[in-house]
Structures are given as structure tokens and as C-alpha cells.
Amino acid sequence: MEVNKSAVGREAPTGSDTVDEEEIQSGVLYSILKSAWRPKGGLEVHEQSKNTYIFILSDKNEKDRIIHESPWFVKGSHIVLKDWPESQHFDEIAFSN
């Protein structure tokens, strides 16, 4: 199975300048986005740090579709999706652009 990684950062709630203190648990995030995205193949959600998650999708076309269909919002927070090239370290991913 080919694994396609996407890094995900959770930004401040819409209309706010501060990061929401309520953290979404990875299991809740998984349930919400699995229902919204309906990905073909597998989906994994891993918490990297507070408000930063890694999504692993087993189908490249699904990963591309989900990124292309953004923006995504969960519980009032904007989800920033970034493709994660295999050659890049997680800390090198810029969520600001």
C-alpha cells in the first residue's frame, strides 16, 4: 500500500486573533473528517503537537482531492492542509502560506 502523508495545522478560530484553547482530540477529529471527506482507502490521524496533526491517506488521488477542496473547518477552526513531501522534515513545513 502506497502511503501519502499530508501535514495538517489547526489555526485560530474564524474571526479570532488567538488560538483556540480547546484542543480537538485526534479521535474526534478523525470521526468528523472521515465523515466529511469520505476517503477511499485508509485514513489515519496522529497528533504531532497541540493543534497540529498528521493525516495519512492511503490513496494519492484522495489526498489531492481533499487538499484541493479545502478550506476545511472543524468546530469553528480553520484546518490548513499541506502536502508533505517525503524528502522534507515535518518541522520544515510552512503553515503560514
BAFI-728350 format. One record per atom (N, C-alpha, C, O): atom name; x, y, z. Coordinates in steps of 0.2 Angstrom, whole numbers, plus 5000, padded with zeros to 4 digits. Layout:
N
+------+------+------+------+
| atom |    X |    Y |    Z |
+------+------+------+------+
|   CA |    X |    Y |    Z |
...
+------+------+------+------+
# end
This chain:
97
+------+------+------+------+
| atom |    X |    Y |    Z |
+------+------+------+------+
|    N | 5004 | 4994 | 5000 |
|   CA | 5000 | 5000 | 5000 |
|    C | 5004 | 5006 | 5000 |
|    O | 5009 | 5007 | 5004 |
|    N | 5003 | 5011 | 4995 |
|   CA | 5007 | 5017 | 4995 |
|    C | 5004 | 5022 | 5000 |
|    O | 4998 | 5022 | 5001 |
|    N | 5009 | 5025 | 5004 |
|   CA | 5006 | 5029 | 5009 |
|    C | 5008 | 5037 | 5007 |
|    O | 5013 | 5038 | 5005 |
|    N | 5003 | 5041 | 5007 |
|   CA | 5004 | 5048 | 5005 |
|    C | 5002 | 5052 | 5012 |
|    O | 4997 | 5052 | 5014 |
|    N | 5007 | 5056 | 5014 |
|   CA | 5007 | 5060 | 5020 |
|    C | 5005 | 5067 | 5018 |
|    O | 5007 | 5070 | 5014 |
|    N | 5000 | 5069 | 5023 |
|   CA | 4998 | 5076 | 5022 |
|    C | 4999 | 5079 | 5030 |
|    O | 4997 | 5076 | 5034 |
|    N | 5002 | 5085 | 5030 |
|   CA | 5003 | 5088 | 5037 |
|    C | 4997 | 5093 | 5038 |
|    O | 4995 | 5096 | 5033 |
|    N | 4994 | 5093 | 5044 |
|   CA | 4989 | 5097 | 5045 |
|    C | 4990 | 5102 | 5051 |
|    O | 4992 | 5099 | 5056 |
|    N | 4989 | 5108 | 5050 |
|   CA | 4989 | 5113 | 5056 |
|    C | 4983 | 5116 | 5057 |
|    O | 4979 | 5117 | 5053 |
|    N | 4981 | 5116 | 5063 |
|   CA | 4974 | 5119 | 5065 |
|    C | 4976 | 5127 | 5067 |
|    O | 4979 | 5128 | 5072 |
|    N | 4973 | 5131 | 5064 |
|   CA | 4974 | 5138 | 5065 |
|    C | 4968 | 5141 | 5070 |
|    O | 4964 | 5137 | 5073 |
|    N | 4969 | 5147 | 5071 |
|   CA | 4964 | 5151 | 5076 |
|    C | 4957 | 5150 | 5073 |
|    O | 4956 | 5150 | 5067 |
|    N | 4952 | 5150 | 5077 |
|   CA | 4945 | 5150 | 5075 |
|    C | 4944 | 5156 | 5071 |
|    O | 4947 | 5162 | 5071 |
|    N | 4939 | 5156 | 5066 |
|   CA | 4937 | 5161 | 5062 |
|    C | 4935 | 5167 | 5066 |
|    O | 4931 | 5167 | 5071 |
|    N | 4938 | 5173 | 5064 |
|   CA | 4936 | 5179 | 5067 |
|    C | 4940 | 5180 | 5073 |
|    O | 4938 | 5185 | 5077 |
|    N | 4945 | 5176 | 5075 |
|   CA | 4949 | 5177 | 5081 |
|    C | 4956 | 5178 | 5079 |
|    O | 4959 | 5175 | 5075 |
|    N | 4960 | 5182 | 5084 |
|   CA | 4967 | 5183 | 5083 |
|    C | 4971 | 5178 | 5087 |
|    O | 4977 | 5178 | 5087 |
|    N | 4968 | 5174 | 5091 |
|   CA | 4971 | 5170 | 5096 |
|    C | 4969 | 5162 | 5095 |
|    O | 4964 | 5161 | 5092 |
|    N | 4974 | 5158 | 5096 |
|   CA | 4972 | 5151 | 5095 |
|    C | 4967 | 5148 | 5100 |
|    O | 4968 | 5150 | 5106 |
|    N | 4963 | 5145 | 5098 |
|   CA | 4958 | 5142 | 5102 |
|    C | 4961 | 5137 | 5108 |
|    O | 4965 | 5133 | 5106 |
|    N | 4959 | 5138 | 5114 |
|   CA | 4962 | 5134 | 5119 |
|    C | 4959 | 5127 | 5120 |
|    O | 4962 | 5123 | 5122 |
|    N | 4953 | 5126 | 5117 |
|   CA | 4950 | 5120 | 5117 |
|    C | 4953 | 5116 | 5111 |
|    O | 4953 | 5117 | 5105 |
|    N | 4957 | 5110 | 5113 |
|   CA | 4960 | 5106 | 5108 |
|    C | 4955 | 5101 | 5106 |
|    O | 4952 | 5098 | 5110 |
|    N | 4955 | 5099 | 5100 |
|   CA | 4951 | 5094 | 5097 |
|    C | 4955 | 5087 | 5098 |
|    O | 4961 | 5087 | 5095 |
|    N | 4952 | 5082 | 5101 |
|   CA | 4956 | 5076 | 5102 |
|    C | 4956 | 5073 | 5095 |
|    O | 4952 | 5073 | 5091 |
|    N | 4962 | 5069 | 5093 |
|   CA | 4963 | 5066 | 5087 |
|    C | 4957 | 5061 | 5085 |
|    O | 4955 | 5060 | 5079 |
|    N | 4954 | 5057 | 5090 |
|   CA | 4949 | 5053 | 5088 |
|    C | 4942 | 5057 | 5086 |
|    O | 4939 | 5054 | 5081 |
|    N | 4941 | 5062 | 5089 |
|   CA | 4935 | 5066 | 5087 |
|    C | 4937 | 5069 | 5080 |
|    O | 4932 | 5069 | 5076 |
|    N | 4943 | 5072 | 5079 |
|   CA | 4945 | 5075 | 5073 |
|    C | 4944 | 5069 | 5067 |
|    O | 4942 | 5071 | 5062 |
|    N | 4946 | 5063 | 5069 |
|   CA | 4946 | 5058 | 5064 |
|    C | 4939 | 5057 | 5062 |
|    O | 4937 | 5056 | 5056 |
|    N | 4934 | 5056 | 5067 |
|   CA | 4927 | 5055 | 5065 |
|    C | 4924 | 5060 | 5061 |
|    O | 4920 | 5059 | 5056 |
|    N | 4925 | 5066 | 5063 |
|   CA | 4922 | 5072 | 5059 |
|    C | 4925 | 5072 | 5052 |
|    O | 4921 | 5073 | 5047 |
|    N | 4931 | 5072 | 5051 |
|   CA | 4934 | 5072 | 5044 |
|    C | 4933 | 5066 | 5040 |
|    O | 4932 | 5067 | 5034 |
|    N | 4933 | 5060 | 5043 |
|   CA | 4931 | 5054 | 5039 |
|    C | 4924 | 5055 | 5036 |
|    O | 4923 | 5053 | 5031 |
|    N | 4920 | 5057 | 5040 |
|   CA | 4913 | 5058 | 5038 |
|    C | 4913 | 5064 | 5032 |
|    O | 4909 | 5063 | 5027 |
|    N | 4916 | 5069 | 5033 |
|   CA | 4916 | 5074 | 5028 |
|    C | 4920 | 5073 | 5022 |
|    O | 4917 | 5074 | 5016 |
|    N | 4926 | 5070 | 5023 |
|   CA | 4930 | 5068 | 5017 |
|    C | 4928 | 5062 | 5013 |
|    O | 4928 | 5061 | 5007 |
|    N | 4925 | 5057 | 5017 |
|   CA | 4923 | 5050 | 5014 |
|    C | 4929 | 5048 | 5010 |
|    O | 4928 | 5046 | 5004 |
|    N | 4935 | 5047 | 5012 |
|   CA | 4941 | 5045 | 5008 |
|    C | 4940 | 5037 | 5006 |
|    O | 4938 | 5033 | 5010 |
|    N | 4942 | 5036 | 5000 |
|   CA | 4943 | 5029 | 4998 |
|    C | 4950 | 5027 | 5000 |
|    O | 4955 | 5030 | 5000 |
|    N | 4950 | 5021 | 5003 |
|   CA | 4956 | 5018 | 5006 |
|    C | 4956 | 5021 | 5013 |
|    O | 4952 | 5023 | 5016 |
|    N | 4962 | 5020 | 5016 |
|   CA | 4963 | 5021 | 5023 |
|    C | 4965 | 5029 | 5025 |
|    O | 4967 | 5033 | 5021 |
|    N | 4963 | 5030 | 5031 |
|   CA | 4964 | 5037 | 5034 |
|    C | 4967 | 5036 | 5041 |
|    O | 4963 | 5032 | 5045 |
|    N | 4972 | 5039 | 5043 |
|   CA | 4975 | 5039 | 5050 |
|    C | 4976 | 5046 | 5052 |
|    O | 4977 | 5051 | 5048 |
|    N | 4974 | 5048 | 5058 |
|   CA | 4976 | 5054 | 5061 |
|    C | 4980 | 5053 | 5067 |
|    O | 4979 | 5050 | 5072 |
|    N | 4986 | 5057 | 5067 |
|   CA | 4990 | 5057 | 5073 |
|    C | 4992 | 5064 | 5075 |
|    O | 4993 | 5069 | 5071 |
|    N | 4991 | 5065 | 5082 |
|   CA | 4993 | 5072 | 5084 |
|    C | 5000 | 5073 | 5085 |
|    O | 5004 | 5069 | 5088 |
|    N | 5003 | 5078 | 5081 |
|   CA | 5010 | 5079 | 5081 |
|    C | 5012 | 5083 | 5087 |
|    O | 5017 | 5082 | 5091 |
|    N | 5008 | 5089 | 5089 |
|   CA | 5009 | 5093 | 5094 |
|    C | 5002 | 5096 | 5095 |
|    O | 4997 | 5095 | 5092 |
|    N | 5001 | 5101 | 5100 |
|   CA | 4995 | 5104 | 5101 |
|    C | 4993 | 5108 | 5095 |
|    O | 4996 | 5112 | 5092 |
|    N | 4987 | 5106 | 5093 |
|   CA | 4983 | 5109 | 5087 |
|    C | 4987 | 5108 | 5081 |
|    O | 4986 | 5111 | 5076 |
|    N | 4991 | 5103 | 5080 |
|   CA | 4995 | 5101 | 5074 |
|    C | 4994 | 5093 | 5073 |
|    O | 4996 | 5089 | 5078 |
|    N | 4992 | 5091 | 5068 |
|   CA | 4990 | 5084 | 5067 |
|    C | 4993 | 5082 | 5060 |
|    O | 4995 | 5086 | 5056 |
|    N | 4994 | 5075 | 5060 |
|   CA | 4997 | 5072 | 5053 |
|    C | 4991 | 5068 | 5051 |
|    O | 4989 | 5063 | 5055 |
|    N | 4989 | 5068 | 5045 |
|   CA | 4984 | 5064 | 5042 |
|    C | 4988 | 5060 | 5037 |
|    O | 4992 | 5062 | 5033 |
|    N | 4987 | 5053 | 5037 |
|   CA | 4990 | 5049 | 5032 |
|    C | 4984 | 5045 | 5028 |
|    O | 4980 | 5042 | 5031 |
|    N | 4984 | 5047 | 5022 |
|   CA | 4979 | 5044 | 5017 |
|    C | 4982 | 5039 | 5013 |
|    O | 4988 | 5040 | 5010 |
|    N | 4979 | 5033 | 5012 |
|   CA | 4982 | 5028 | 5008 |
|    C | 4981 | 5029 | 5000 |
|    O | 4984 | 5025 | 4996 |
|    N | 4977 | 5033 | 4998 |
|   CA | 4976 | 5035 | 4991 |
|    C | 4978 | 5042 | 4989 |
|    O | 4976 | 5047 | 4992 |
|    N | 4983 | 5042 | 4984 |
|   CA | 4986 | 5049 | 4982 |
|    C | 4980 | 5053 | 4979 |
|    O | 4980 | 5059 | 4981 |
|    N | 4976 | 5050 | 4975 |
|   CA | 4971 | 5054 | 4972 |
|    C | 4966 | 5057 | 4977 |
|    O | 4964 | 5063 | 4977 |
|    N | 4965 | 5053 | 4982 |
|   CA | 4960 | 5056 | 4988 |
|    C | 4964 | 5061 | 4992 |
|    O | 4961 | 5066 | 4993 |
|    N | 4970 | 5061 | 4993 |
|   CA | 4974 | 5066 | 4996 |
|    C | 4974 | 5072 | 4992 |
|    O | 4973 | 5078 | 4995 |
|    N | 4975 | 5072 | 4986 |
|   CA | 4975 | 5078 | 4981 |
|    C | 4968 | 5081 | 4981 |
|    O | 4967 | 5087 | 4981 |
|    N | 4963 | 5077 | 4981 |
|   CA | 4956 | 5079 | 4981 |
|    C | 4954 | 5083 | 4987 |
|    O | 4952 | 5089 | 4987 |
|    N | 4956 | 5080 | 4993 |
|   CA | 4955 | 5083 | 5000 |
|    C | 4958 | 5090 | 5000 |
|    O | 4956 | 5095 | 5003 |
|    N | 4965 | 5090 | 4998 |
|   CA | 4968 | 5097 | 4999 |
|    C | 4965 | 5102 | 4994 |
|    O | 4965 | 5107 | 4996 |
|    N | 4964 | 5100 | 4988 |
|   CA | 4961 | 5104 | 4983 |
|    C | 4954 | 5107 | 4985 |
|    O | 4952 | 5113 | 4984 |
|    N | 4950 | 5103 | 4989 |
|   CA | 4943 | 5105 | 4991 |
|    C | 4943 | 5109 | 4997 |
|    O | 4938 | 5111 | 5000 |
|    N | 4949 | 5111 | 5000 |
|   CA | 4950 | 5115 | 5006 |
|    C | 4947 | 5122 | 5004 |
|    O | 4948 | 5124 | 4998 |
|    N | 4945 | 5126 | 5009 |
|   CA | 4947 | 5126 | 5016 |
|    C | 4942 | 5121 | 5019 |
|    O | 4936 | 5120 | 5017 |
|    N | 4944 | 5118 | 5025 |
|   CA | 4940 | 5114 | 5029 |
|    C | 4940 | 5118 | 5036 |
|    O | 4944 | 5121 | 5038 |
|    N | 4934 | 5117 | 5039 |
|   CA | 4933 | 5120 | 5046 |
|    C | 4930 | 5114 | 5051 |
|    O | 4926 | 5110 | 5049 |
|    N | 4933 | 5114 | 5057 |
|   CA | 4931 | 5109 | 5062 |
|    C | 4930 | 5113 | 5068 |
|    O | 4934 | 5116 | 5071 |
|    N | 4923 | 5112 | 5071 |
|   CA | 4922 | 5116 | 5077 |
|    C | 4924 | 5123 | 5077 |
|    O | 4927 | 5126 | 5082 |
|    N | 4923 | 5127 | 5071 |
|   CA | 4924 | 5134 | 5071 |
|    C | 4932 | 5135 | 5070 |
|    O | 4934 | 5141 | 5070 |
|    N | 4936 | 5130 | 5069 |
|   CA | 4943 | 5132 | 5067 |
|    C | 4945 | 5130 | 5060 |
|    O | 4942 | 5125 | 5058 |
|    N | 4949 | 5134 | 5057 |
|   CA | 4951 | 5133 | 5050 |
|    C | 4957 | 5128 | 5050 |
|    O | 4961 | 5128 | 5054 |
|    N | 4956 | 5123 | 5046 |
|   CA | 4961 | 5117 | 5045 |
|    C | 4965 | 5119 | 5039 |
|    O | 4963 | 5120 | 5034 |
|    N | 4972 | 5120 | 5040 |
|   CA | 4976 | 5121 | 5035 |
|    C | 4980 | 5114 | 5033 |
|    O | 4983 | 5111 | 5037 |
|    N | 4979 | 5113 | 5026 |
|   CA | 4981 | 5106 | 5024 |
|    C | 4988 | 5108 | 5020 |
|    O | 4987 | 5112 | 5015 |
|    N | 4993 | 5104 | 5021 |
|   CA | 4999 | 5105 | 5017 |
|    C | 5001 | 5098 | 5015 |
|    O | 5001 | 5093 | 5018 |
|    N | 5003 | 5097 | 5008 |
|   CA | 5006 | 5091 | 5006 |
|    C | 5013 | 5090 | 5010 |
|    O | 5017 | 5095 | 5011 |
|    N | 5015 | 5084 | 5011 |
|   CA | 5021 | 5083 | 5015 |
|    C | 5026 | 5078 | 5011 |
|    O | 5025 | 5072 | 5010 |
|    N | 5030 | 5082 | 5007 |
|   CA | 5035 | 5078 | 5003 |
|    C | 5039 | 5073 | 5007 |
|    O | 5041 | 5075 | 5012 |
|    N | 5040 | 5067 | 5005 |
|   CA | 5044 | 5063 | 5008 |
|    C | 5051 | 5065 | 5010 |
|    O | 5054 | 5063 | 5015 |
|    N | 5054 | 5069 | 5006 |
|   CA | 5061 | 5072 | 5007 |
|    C | 5061 | 5078 | 5012 |
|    O | 5067 | 5080 | 5014 |
|    N | 5055 | 5080 | 5015 |
|   CA | 5055 | 5086 | 5019 |
|    C | 5054 | 5083 | 5026 |
|    O | 5050 | 5079 | 5027 |
|    N | 5057 | 5086 | 5031 |
|   CA | 5056 | 5085 | 5038 |
|    C | 5050 | 5089 | 5040 |
|    O | 5048 | 5094 | 5038 |
|    N | 5046 | 5086 | 5045 |
|   CA | 5039 | 5089 | 5047 |
|    C | 5040 | 5097 | 5049 |
|    O | 5036 | 5101 | 5048 |
|    N | 5046 | 5098 | 5053 |
|   CA | 5047 | 5105 | 5055 |
|    C | 5048 | 5110 | 5050 |
|    O | 5048 | 5116 | 5051 |
|    N | 5050 | 5108 | 5044 |
|   CA | 5051 | 5112 | 5038 |
|    C | 5045 | 5114 | 5034 |
|    O | 5045 | 5118 | 5030 |
|    N | 5039 | 5111 | 5036 |
|   CA | 5033 | 5113 | 5033 |
|    C | 5030 | 5120 | 5035 |
|    O | 5030 | 5121 | 5041 |
|    N | 5029 | 5124 | 5031 |
|   CA | 5027 | 5131 | 5032 |
|    C | 5019 | 5131 | 5032 |
|    O | 5016 | 5131 | 5027 |
|    N | 5016 | 5132 | 5038 |
|   CA | 5009 | 5133 | 5038 |
|    C | 5006 | 5140 | 5037 |
|    O | 5000 | 5141 | 5036 |
|    N | 5010 | 5145 | 5036 |
|   CA | 5008 | 5152 | 5036 |
|    C | 5007 | 5154 | 5028 |
|    O | 5004 | 5159 | 5027 |
|    N | 5008 | 5150 | 5024 |
|   CA | 5007 | 5151 | 5017 |
|    C | 5003 | 5146 | 5013 |
|    O | 5001 | 5147 | 5007 |
+------+------+------+------+
# end
